[in-house]
């Protein structure tokens, strides 16, 4: 299941980067070659960039390749390192649930009536990236936490032998 989620999220990020490349190239050509800048491509590329940041950060969290300051963690025993990682994952999950999913969903619902001036789509559609990426982060939290529990149990087993 995780492999499938990874593939979907990475494909979305790749599609967003490709779309942004086309939009920004069009914007530059329209501005300098035709002296007629496109407001739609500028606004759409800005919104896509926000979606890319949110989905990309969820993807990196799932791969466990996010930035970390490991100086203190590396001084701990293996079991304490795992417990610290579990706590860090839990803090991230609490943030994803409370701020991104609940808060993001409420913000998205409140903005559904307001239209973007350039694209004429509800602003709530644009804000939908926040709760969606929060759900992805929550899924990755559950997967990572399960893996960490198994690592913790294995650390116990190896210590006993």
Secondary structure as the mmCIF struct_conf table of DSSP 4:
data_model
#
loop_
_struct_conf.conf_type_id
_struct_conf.id
_struct_conf.beg_label_comp_id
_struct_conf.beg_label_asym_id
_struct_conf.beg_label_seq_id
_struct_conf.end_label_comp_id
_struct_conf.end_label_asym_id
_struct_conf.end_label_seq_id
HELX_RH_AL_P HELX_RH_AL_P1 UNK A 2 UNK A 32
TURN_TY1_P TURN_TY1_P1 UNK A 33 UNK A 33
BEND BEND1 UNK A 34 UNK A 35
HELX_RH_AL_P HELX_RH_AL_P2 UNK A 39 UNK A 63
TURN_TY1_P TURN_TY1_P2 UNK A 64 UNK A 64
BEND BEND2 UNK A 66 UNK A 66
HELX_RH_AL_P HELX_RH_AL_P3 UNK A 71 UNK A 74
TURN_TY1_P TURN_TY1_P3 UNK A 75 UNK A 75
BEND BEND3 UNK A 76 UNK A 76
HELX_RH_AL_P HELX_RH_AL_P4 UNK A 78 UNK A 95
HELX_RH_PI_P HELX_RH_PI_P1 UNK A 96 UNK A 103
HELX_RH_AL_P HELX_RH_AL_P5 UNK A 104 UNK A 110
TURN_TY1_P TURN_TY1_P4 UNK A 111 UNK A 113
HELX_LH_PP_P HELX_LH_PP_P1 UNK A 114 UNK A 114
STRN STRN1 UNK A 115 UNK A 115
HELX_LH_PP_P HELX_LH_PP_P2 UNK A 116 UNK A 116
TURN_TY1_P TURN_TY1_P5 UNK A 117 UNK A 119
BEND BEND4 UNK A 121 UNK A 121
STRN STRN2 UNK A 122 UNK A 122
HELX_RH_AL_P HELX_RH_AL_P6 UNK A 123 UNK A 160
#
